[in-house]
Amino acid sequence: MREAGFGWPTIVRLGLVQSALGGVVALCTSTLNRVMVVEYALPAVLPAALVALHYAVQLSRPAWGHGSDRGARRTPWIVGGMALLALGAVLAAFATTRIAGSPGTGLVLGVTAFVMIGGGVGAAGTSLLALMAAGVAPARRGAAASIAWIMMIFGIVLTATVAGKVLDPFSPARLVMVAGGVAAAAFALATLAVWGVERGVQAATPSVAKVDFRAAVAGVWADPKARLFTIFVFVSMLAYSAQELILEPFAGLVFRLTPGQSASISAMQHGGVLLGMILVGVLGNALGTRSEASLRQWTVAGCVGSALALGVLALGASRGPGWPLAPMVFVLGFANGMFAVAAIGSMMALAGAGGRGHEGVRMGLWGGAQAIAFAVGGFLGATGVDAGRHAFAASSSAFILVFGLEAAVFLTAALIARRVGRAGETAPAPDYSADLAFEGSI
């Protein structure tokens, strides 16, 4: 199994776990967000703070990954993480129904729920990526990353569509019922999808099982390529997340689009993301992408393309209504999809670079960097626009400034991605033999 790697049916099965993860997270971060703000007329900062909390909890990803490295199997960590996520989703829905009438109780329950959600995503998501890194052959990593993330988006769309229909007419009991149904279905799907997949995959070596958590993280950080890639993940995802919360306000404030029209612009962007992911997956497999270098070229191209698209959007902000907004938003999404899925493929390639059994802590470190970037990026993007609107007479000037800064960050990410290939080319794999004195934290 280690030589041949997972076949396409197995890769698709693991993609179903991503669908389940994405569906539950979307319910918690989008649907409950809307219910708190619209149905219960709560301040928007409350759900925003809870979502930020779930990202902050994901700083524990390296610890979850290390825990799965030390064990003989990753399946229990995936299933356990999904169980924690499912329970957290149901509790979050219940907390939402309580928070208006009993703020203290509702807030305590909400904080507990989103801590569970962040922990569940961290445990299941990190262990799933580590399993794919260990089991997917190099030639299939780009396509496997595409499949996993396309299926995650499909899970998000399906959950949003079904939940939206079932929630009408809205009632607190119906909200909890829908959350329970989504959570139960996602847990069952993920469990069935991952069950038996690890059979035949080589387990961690005894020496890996004894490595302390701090020693494992230090070993990864001592690898120049892994360290530089961590920085790349943070910088690129900072730029990626900063644009997410401001595109629809941009369409409304500068181009005078209605809420429905701005929503269609967002849909256009996500359509571009999907096409970019599919392109990298299909062409990567068709061309026999076997090396980190090939994935890195896609990553650099996607980052540069994203920077150029943001630059053109900044130009469009100066022109206003009548400028072709939708095509450029689609191009931005396309470039985003290219870089994102190629970067994930590179994660899989680099995850095993430190030796067999260290995939989890490496994936966890990069997942933690991504979580920080998403929490910070969304906040900085929105804050930058608010500050710019106060500083300048026209809203368009604020978006020109923010889009320009985001483009610069994407270009910086492209430069870092190019350097990743040259970093540590002659460096030896991390040596953990001196760090086996005691067992670690998970």
ZAMAR-230109 format. One record per atom (N, C-alpha, C): residue in one letter; x, z, y. Coordinates in steps of 0.02 Angstrom, whole numbers, plus 50000, padded with zeros to 5 digits. Atoms other than C-alpha are relative to their C-alpha. Layout:
N
AXZY
...
This chain:
442
M500415000049939
M500005000050000
M500435000050063
R499574999649941
R501405004150121
R500314993350017
E499685006549988
E502214987150098
E499494995050026
A500495005149982
A500644976450107
A499605002150061
G500414997649943
G499704987250232
G499264999249985
F500725000350007
F497844988850255
F499764992750004
G500325006549995
G496794973350223
G499494999850056
W500485000649946
W495534966650347
W499375004249990
P500594995750009
P494034975550267
P500155007350018
T499834993149984
T494944992150283
T500095000950075
I499914999649927
I495424988650464
I499325000250034
V500685000049972
V493594984850502
V499675006849988
R500284993350014
R493085001150417
R500265005150050
L499724995349952
L494275010750528
L499744998550070
G500315001749936
G493555001250676
G499325003250008
L500654996749998
L491865008750631
L500075007350025
V499884993249975
V492615025950664
V500064999850076
Q499965000849927
Q493065019750839
Q499324998950031
S500695001049976
S491265013750859
S499635006650006
A500344993550000
A490635031050814
A500265004450057
L499704996149946
L491855039550933
L499754997650068
G500205002749936
G491445027851076
G499275001350017
G500714998949989
G489565029751053
G499845007050022
V500144993049983
V489565048751058
V500295001750069
V499694998549936
V490775049651205
V499604996850057
A500405003349948
A489735036951304
A499365003950014
L500604996049990
L488185047451276
L500155006150044
C499834993849964
C489075062951343
C500244998750071
T499705001249935
T489985055051490
T499584995650046
S500405004649959
S488705042151549
S499275002250002
T500724998350002
T486935046551491
T499875006950028
L500114993249975
L487065065251520
L500195000650074
N499825000249929
N487925061751687
N499404997850041
R500585002649964
R486425051451744
R499425005150000
V500554995250005
V485175064451680
V500115005950048
M499864994449955
M486035078551775
M499884998250073
V500045002049930
V486105068851938
V499304997750020
V500645003049982
V484445059551933
V499415004449980
E500584996250023
E483205069151825
E500015007350024
Y499974992949981
Y483845086551871
Y500275001150071
A499784999749930
A484485082452047
A500575004950012
L499414995749993
L486115091752019
L500554996450039
P499455003249965
P487675088552124
P500424995649953
A499615004650043
A488675073652058
A500675002949979
V499364997150016
V490235084352061
V499985003949934
L500054996050061
L489575094751915
L500154995949937
P499815003950059
P489555081151780
P500704997150005
A499325002649992
A491145073951855
A500525005249979
A499544994750020
A492005090751831
A500005001049924
L500044999250073
L491385092051651
L500364994349964
V499645005750029
V492025074551612
V500755000950008
A499294998849989
A493705078951690
A500255005449953
L499814994750047
L493725094651582
L500134997249931
H499905002850067
H493535084451423
H500654995949997
Y499355003549999
Y495025073851477
Y500575005150000
A499474994949997
A496045089451517
A500125003149931
V499934997350068
V495705096351342
V500404995349956
Q499645004950041
Q496425080351271
Q500755000250010
L499284998849996
L498135086051329
L500245003149934
S499834997150065
S498085094451158
S500134994649947
R499905005450049
R498245077351074
R500665000449962
P499394999550040
P500085079651029
P499965005449946
A500074994750050
A499645095950940
A499564997849942
W500435002650055
W498225087650843
W500394995049958
G499625005050037
G499365073250797
G500535003249957
H499494996550040
H500735085050740
H499695003549940
G500344996850056
G499485094450634
G499864995149944
S500135005050052
S498995078550544
S500644997449969
D499355001950028
D500845074050523
D500215004949945
R499774994950046
R501165090450433
R499595000249935
G500424999850059
G499725088350312
G500124994149954
A499935005550048
A499625077250160
A499554994250018
R500495005249985
R498145067550231
R499755000750072
R500284999949931
R497405062650400
R499244999949999
T500735000450004
T495615060450339
T499665006650020
P500334993849979
P495165079050356
P500025001150075
W499954999249927
W495755078750537
W499504995450035
I500485004749970
I494695063450575
I499295002549990
V500674997650015
V493145070350490
V499865006550038
G500084993849963
G493415087650565
G499924998950074
G500075001649929
G493655080350738
G499324997050016
M500665002949990
M492065070150721
M499465005349997
A500494994550005
A491105085750668
A500005004150065
L499964996249937
L491745095150821
L499704996150058
L500285004449948
L491305080350933
L499244999749996
A500725000450010
A489555078850859
A499655006450022
L500294993649980
L489185097350880
L500045001050076
G499924999449928
G489865096851057
G499504995750038
A500485004549968
A488735082151101
A499305003050001
V500664996850004
V487175091251042
V499975005950047
L499984994249955
L487695107051135
L499994997850073
A500005002549931
A488035096751292
A499304997950022
A500685002149984
A486285089351286
A499565006250012
F500394993849992
F485525106751263
F500195003550065
A499774996849939
A486595113551405
A499704996450061
T500285003949945
T485965099451517
T499285002050014
T500704998049990
T484165104651488
T499935007150027
R500034993049979
R484585122851528
R500305001150070
I499594998749942
I485715120551678
I499605000450065
A500414999849939
A484335117651807
A499625006650006
G500394993949998
G483245132551760
G500415006349994
S499574994250010
S484635144351708
S500734997850010
P499345003049985
P486235138551796
P500585003549965
G499444996550031
G487375152251729
G500074998449926
T499995001550072
T486905149851547
T500164992749987
G499885007150010
G486855131051562
G500724998050013
L499315001749984
L488565130351643
L500485002449946
V499574997450054
V489375141351511
V499944995649938
L500105004350058
L488595130851373
L500314993150012
G499735006549985
G489105114851462
G500764999849996
V499264999650004
V490925120151481
V500225000449927
T499844999550072
T490965125351297
T499924993449965
A500145006450033
A490195108851245
A500534994950016
F499525005249982
F491415097951342
F500715001849977
V499374998150032
V492895108051277
V499994997649927
M500075002450068
M492245104151102
M500054992449996
I499985007349998
I492015085851148
I500724997550008
G499305001949990
G493795084451213
G500435001449939
G499624998450060
G494495093251061
G499844995449942
G500215004550054
G493485082450942
G500284993150008
V499715006749986
V494025066251025
V500755000149987
G499284999650010
G495835072051024
G500195000249927
A499834999350071
A495855077150841
A499854993749961
A500205005950038
A494895062250772
A500354993750024
G499715006249974
G495555048750888
G500744999549987
T499285000250011
T497385053450875
T500174998949926
S499865000750072
S497345055150686
S499804993149975
L500195006750020
L496415038650669
L500544994950019
L499485004749979
L497725029250771
L500655001049960
A499404998850042
A499125037750673
A499914997049931
L500135003050066
L498305032150510
L500074992550004
M499945007349993
M498185014350574
M500734998050010
A499295001549990
A499995014750633
A500385000349935
A499664999350064
A500545020450460
A499794994749950
G500265004350052
G499455008450362
G499934992750016
V500105007149981
V499324992150461
V500684996550002
A499385003850001
A500674979150429
A500164997550070
P499815002349933
P501674973550583
P499664993750023
A500305006449981
A500934956050580
A499275000750021
R500724999249986
R499174963050596
R499855005150055
R500124994549954
R499424976550727
R499624997850063
G500365002349942
G498864966150876
G499274998849985
A500695001350019
A497304960250786
A499635006449983
A500324993750018
A496964977650718
A499815003950062
A500164996649937
A497054985050893
A499404996750034
S500575003649972
S495854971550954
S499355001949965
I500604998350039
I494624975050814
I499765007050016
A500184992949989
A494674993850842
A499685000950068
W500274998949933
W494364992751029
W499374995950014
I500625003849994
I493064978951019
I499435003849967
M500524996250035
M492114989450894
M499825006450038
M500154994249959
M492275004551008
M499524998150056
I500445002349947
I491494994751151
I499314998349972
F500645001550031
F490144988551032
F499615006449987
G500334993650011
G489765006650986
G499735002950064
I500234997549935
I489635011251170
I499374996250021
V500575004049979
V488454996751207
V499395001449958
L500574998850045
L487374999851054
L499695006850013
T500264993349986
T487215018351089
T499625000350066
A500335000049935
A486795015551272
A499334996549996
T500625003950005
T485475002551227
T499475003949963
V500494996450041
V484635012751090
V499785006450034
A500174993749968
A484725029251182
A499574998850062
G500405001549941
G484045021251340
G499284998649984
K500695001650020
K482505014851249
K499645006249973
V500324994350033
V482175030651148
V499885005750050
L500074994549952
L482375042251299
L499384999450044
D500615000949960
D480855034851386
D499385001349959
P499994996149938
P479775044051432
P500455006149992
F499524994750004
F481055057351473
F499675006849993
S500184993050005
S480855075351419
S500615003749973
P499434996250025
P482115089351383
P500054999849923
A499995000050074
A481605089951199
A500234993249974
R499815006750022
R481795071151183
R500764998850010
L499285000749988
L483545071951260
L500415003249944
V499644996550053
V484135084751132
V499914996349934
M500135003650062
M483305074850992
M500434993749996
V499595006150000
V484175058651043
V500735001649990
A499304998050008
A485855067451060
A500145001949927
G499904998150070
G485625075050887
G500004994049954
G500025006050041
G485175058250812
G500634995950005
V499395003849989
V486655049350890
V500595003549968
A499444996250028
A487845063250840
A500014999849924
A500035000050073
A487235063950660
A500174993149972
A499865006750024
A487285045050640
A500744998350007
A499305001349989
A489035044050714
A500445003749950
F499604996150048
F489705057950603
F499954997049930
A500095003050066
A488955050050447
A500384993449994
L499665006550001
L489625032750492
L500755000949996
A499274999050000
A491385039050529
A500245002849933
T499804996950063
T491455049650371
T500004994849943
L500045005150052
L490885035350258
L500554994750011
A499525005249986
A492045023150346
A500715001949980
V499314997950012
V493625033550325
V500115002649929
W499934996950066
W493255040650153
W500364995449950
G499625003650050
G494535034950024
G500504995050028
V499545005049971
V495515024050147
V500725002049989
E499314997750005
E497075034750132
E500284999649929
R499775000150069
R497165032849944
R500554994749993
G499445004750008
G498865025049910
G500474999950059
V499554999749942
V499585028250084
V500475005949991
Q499494994850011
Q501205038050073
Q499895005950048
A500084994049959
A501025056050135
A500655001750035
A499404997749965
A502235064950249
A500505003049951
T499484997150042
T503885070250175
T500015007550008
P499964992849994
P504205088650141
P500365002350063
S499644997949940
S505465089450285
S499574999450062
V500455000949943
V504175082650408
V499495005750002
A500514994750003
A502915095650349
A500255006650028
K499734993649976
K504105109550404
K500214999850073
V499765000549931
V504525103050578
V499525003750047
D500394996349951
D503935114750717
D499734995250053
F500325004349950
F502765107450849
F500464998550059
R499565001149943
R503965110150993
R500604995649982
A499445004150022
A505385102550894
A499784992849990
A500255006850010
A504305087450849
A499924996450067
V500095003149934
V503835084251031
V500684998750033
A499335000949972
A505645086751086
A500354994149967
G499695005650035
G506195074450953
G499744993350025
V500295006149973
V504995061251017
V500274998750070
W499785000749931
W505485064351198
W500744998250005
A499295001750001
A507325062651151
A500114992649985
D499955007250014
D506985044651096
D499884996250066
P500085003349935
P507285034051253
P499414995150002
K500555004950001
K506045020651200
K499325003550001
A500634996350000
A504655033151161
A499875003350067
R500084996849935
R504975042351324
R499784995050053
L500175005149951
L504915026451427
L499304997249988
F500665002550016
F503365020551336
F499465005050023
T500464995049976
T502505037051378
T499884999150075
I500065001249928
I502865033751562
I499594993750013
F500385006249992
F502195016051543
F499255001249989
V500704998650014
V500575022351465
V499675003550060
F500294996449943
F500305034451609
F499914995450061
V500035004149940
V500685021951747
V499484994549993
S500475005550010
S499685007551673
S499285002549998
M500684997450005
M498165018151632
M499785003250066
L500174997649933
L498245025951806
L499704994350041
A500265005849964
A498015008651881
A499344997749971
Y500615002450034
Y496705003851751
Y499405004450017
S500564995549988
S495635019351778
S499815000550074
A500144999449928
A495785019251968
A499504994850023
Q500455005349979
Q494805002951979
Q499305001049971
E500624999650036
E493415008151860
E499425002650042
L500544996749963
L492415019151979
L499854996950068
I500095002749933
I492565008352134
I499764992850002
L500205007049999
L492094990652079
L499274999250022
E500715000749981
E490214993252092
E499895002150073
P500064998549929
P490335002452260
P500294994450044
F499715005749964
F491464988152317
F499504994350007
A500495005449999
A490144975452269
A499425001650047
G500564998149957
G488794985252362
G500195000550073
L499824998749930
L489734990252519
L500274993850035
V499695005849968
V490704974252552
V499604993649991
F500355006350014
F489644960652470
F499245000850004
R500714998749990
R487934968852500
R499584998549938
L500375001250061
L487424967152318
L499535005949986
T500474994850021
T485924976852251
T500295003849940
P499764996550060
P486164990052115
P499994995749937
G500045004450059
G485584977451984
G500544994850000
Q499485005249995
Q486774964152048
Q500705003049990
S499344996950010
S488244976252055
S500105001949927
A499954998550071
A487844981551877
A500204993849961
S499825006250034
S487964963351825
S500744998350011
I499285001049987
I489684962551907
I500415004349952
S499664995650048
S490214977451800
S499974997049930
A500075003250065
A489534968551647
A500474994049993
M499545005750000
M490554953251696
M500715002349986
Q499334997450012
Q492124963751701
Q500105001849926
H499934998050070
H491804971051528
H499994994049953
G499975006150039
G491454953751461
G500704997050001
G499315002449996
G493174948551524
G500475004249958
V499594995650041
V493944963851441
V499954998149926
L500115001950070
L493174958951275
L500364993549983
L499685006550014
L493784940951288
L500755000749999
G499274998950000
G495544946751333
G500245003349936
M499834996750062
M495574958251183
M499974995249940
I500085004850055
I494934944651067
I500574994950001
L499465004949995
L496234932351132
L500645002749971
V499384997150025
V497684943951098
V499975001049925
G500074998950072
G497014948450926
G500034993649960
V500035006350038
V496644930650870
V500664996350004
L499385003749993
L498184922350942
L500585003849970
G499474996150030
G499294936750890
G500034999149925
N500015001050072
N498734934850710
N500164992849981
A499895007050017
A498734915850712
A500734998050008
L499305001749987
L500494915150783
L500485004449960
G499574995750041
G501124928450662
G500395005050041
T499674995149958
T501504941750792
T500255005849958
R499734994950043
R502674952950695
R500455004950037
S499504995949966
S503794960450827
S499715003650060
E500184996549939
E503654972950967
E500084995450060
A499875004449943
A504354959451081
A499404995750017
S500585004349988
S502834948251059
S499445004050033
L500514995849970
L501624962451096
L500195002050071
R499774998149934
R502684967551244
R499894994350050
Q500125005749955
Q502544949951317
Q499274999650020
W500714999849983
W500654950951306
W499855005750049
T500114994249956
T500714968151388
T500224998550071
V499745001849933
V501794962051533
V499554994950033
A500445005249972
A500694946651556
A499345003050024
G500634996949981
G499124957451560
G500075004250063
C499894995849940
C499864969551688
C500104995650062
V499895004449943
V500464955451801
V499354996550019
G500645003149986
G498794946551783
G499525004750034
S500434995049968
S497874962551829
S500205001050072
A499764999149932
A498974964651983
A499794994150044
L500195006049962
L498654946652038
L499255000050014
A500734999949991
A496774948552011
A499805005150053
L500154994949949
L496744964552115
L500214997550069
G499805002949936
G497714955552251
G499494995150027
V500515004849979
V496414941752254
V499365003650021
L500584996049980
L495024954852259
L500105003050069
A499864997449933
A495884962552410
A499894994550052
L500135005649955
L495854945252490
L499254998950008
G500725000949997
G494014943852446
G499675005350043
A500284994649959
A493684960552531
A500044998150074
S499935002149930
S494294952752694
S499524994450017
R500465005649988
R493104938052672
R499275002149998
G500684997550004
G491524947152619
G499524995449965
P500525004050034
P489864939252563
P500154992550003
G499875007150005
G489984921352505
G500634998549961
W499385000950039
W491684923752422
W499835000849926
P500174999750072
P491644920752231
P500245006449967
L499804993550027
L491694938952175
L499995000149924
A500094999450073
A491044937251997
A500574996949960
P499465002950040
P492384925151932
P500645004150002
M499384996249996
M493804935951997
M499945006749966
V500104993850038
V493054951751925
V500074998649925
F499925002050070
F492964942551758
F500744999249983
V499295000950012
V494794937551774
V500365006749997
L499704993250002
L495254955651813
L499875003249932
G500164997250065
G494334961351656
G500404996749944
F499625003750051
F495174947751553
F500725002449997
A499314997649999
A496914953251609
A500045007249976
N500024993150024
N496454971551580
N499965000249925
G500075000150072
G495914967551403
G500634997949965
M499375002350028
M497524958151368
M500515005749997
F499484994949999
F498664972151423
F499815006149958
A500204993950034
A497634986251349
A500084999349924
V499975000750073
V497504979451172
V500724998749977
A499305001050018
A499314973551171
A500395006550003
A499674993549995
A499874990751229
A499835004449940
I500204996150058
I498874998751088
I500374997549938
G499615002750056
G499704986850964
G500725002450003
S499324997449993
S501384992151035
S500045007349980
M500024993050022
M500885010351009
M500075000449925
M499964999950073
M500615006650826
M500694998349975
A499335002150021
A502294997950813
A500515005550013
L499514994949982
L503235011950902
L499875006749966
A500184993550029
A502305026150816
A500435001749940
G499604998750060
G503315024150656
G500744999450011
A499295001249986
A504975021250744
A500435006249988
G499624993950009
G505475039450726
G500055002349927
G499994998150070
G505285039450538
G499315001549974
R500644999050033
R503875041450414
R499745007150011
G500324993549993
G502675055650452
G499995002750071
H500014997749931
H502935056850640
H499514996050043
E500475004249962
E501555044550690
E499525004150042
G500514996149965
G500325058150739
G500245003050065
V499764996849938
V501385067450866
V500164994750052
R499875005449952
R501925050950946
R499354997450030
M500645002349975
M500145044650958
M499685005350045
G500284994749960
G499635061551025
G500325000550068
L499654999849936
L500955061351161
L499754994550045
W500245005649960
W500385044151219
W499265000850017
G500704998749985
G498555049151205
G499925005250055
G500014995049947
G498905064351313
G500164997050067
A499825003549937
A499745053351444
A499414995850025
Q500585004149981
Q498235041851442
Q499445004450028
A500534995549977
A497025056551462
A500145002450071
I499834997749932
I497965063151614
I499894994350050
A500075005849956
A498005045651689
A499274998650016
F500715001349988
F496125043351667
F499705005250045
A500284994749959
A495735060251743
A500234999250073
V499725000549933
V496895057351892
V499814993350033
G500115006649972
G496625038651915
G499304999150030
G500685000749974
G494735039051934
G499915004050064
F500064995849941
F494865053252058
F500374997050060
L499625002849945
L496235044952161
L499694993650027
G500315006249977
G495345028152166
G499415001450045
A500594998449960
A493715035652229
A500205003650065
T499784996449940
T494615047552349
T500344995350050
G499665004849956
G495675033352417
G499504995850040
V500515003949965
V494125023152459
V499665004350053
D500334995549951
D493285038252543
D500465001250060
A499534998849946
A494855041952644
A500084993850043
G499925006349963
G495045023652692
G499394998550043
R500615001349961
R493235022352750
R499975004550062
H499984995649942
H493515037252864
H500554997850049
A499435001949958
A495165030352929
A499904993450035
F500095006749972
F494625012352959
F499284998950022
A500675001449975
A493155005153051
A499574996449948
A500385003950049
A492654993552908
A500165002449929
S499904998150070
S492404997952724
S500474995249965
S499575005050032
S493284981752677
S500735001950005
S499304998149991
S494924988452747
S500215005449950
A499854994850049
A494825003652632
A500124996949932
F499915003250065
F494614992552479
F500624995649998
I499385003949998
I496014981052534
I500605004449986
L499444995350010
L497184996052542
L500035002449929
V500014997150067
V496635003552375
V500174994649948
F499855005450047
F496654986852281
F500744998150004
G499305001649993
G498374983252353
G500455005149966
L499614994750033
L499045000052294
L499944999549924
E500095000750073
E498294997552121
E500404994149973
A499605005850021
A499104980352110
A500735001849995
A499304997950002
A500784988152152
A500145004449940
V499914995750059
V500535001152015
V500014995849936
F500005004450058
F500124987451889
F500674996349994
L499355003450002
L501714978051938
L500555004849978
T499534994950023
T502694994151915
T499955001049925
A500104999350072
A501924995951742
A500304994149962
A499715005950032
A502454978051700
A500765000649996
L499274999150000
L504254981951749
L500215005249949
I499854994850050
I504234997751643
I499934997249930
A500115002950066
A503514988051495
A500584995549980
R499435004250016
R504944975651506
R500615004249980
R499434995750014
R506204989851504
R499935003649933
V500104996450063
V505414997851349
V500384996749944
G499665003650053
G506144984351239
G500755001050000
R499284999249995
R507904987451302
R500225007349993
A499834992850002
A507815006551298
A500165002249929
G499844996950064
G508675015051154
G500104995149943
E499915004950054
E509094999051059
E500525002249950
T499484997750046
T510615007450986
T499945007449985
A500074992850011
A509955025150988
A499775001449929
P500224998350068
P509775033450817
P499325003350001
A500654996650006
A508125040050754
A500095007450011
P499944992849988
P507785058150806
P500165003849935
D499804995950058
D508575070950690
D499665006750006
Y500374993749999
Y507415085450651
Y500315005349953
S499754995750052
S508525093550521
S500195006950026
A499794993549973
A509115107350637
A499415004250025
D500574996649970
D507345112150688
D499495002249948
L500464998350055
L506605117450521
L499985007449987
A499954992950012
A506835135950545
A499345003549992
F500654996650008
F505025140550566
F499454994950010
E500565004649997
E503315132550555
E499635000950065
G500255000349932
G502365127550710
G499285001950011
S500614997249971
S500765129350803
S499364997849968
I500645002150029
I499465119650704
I500104998749925
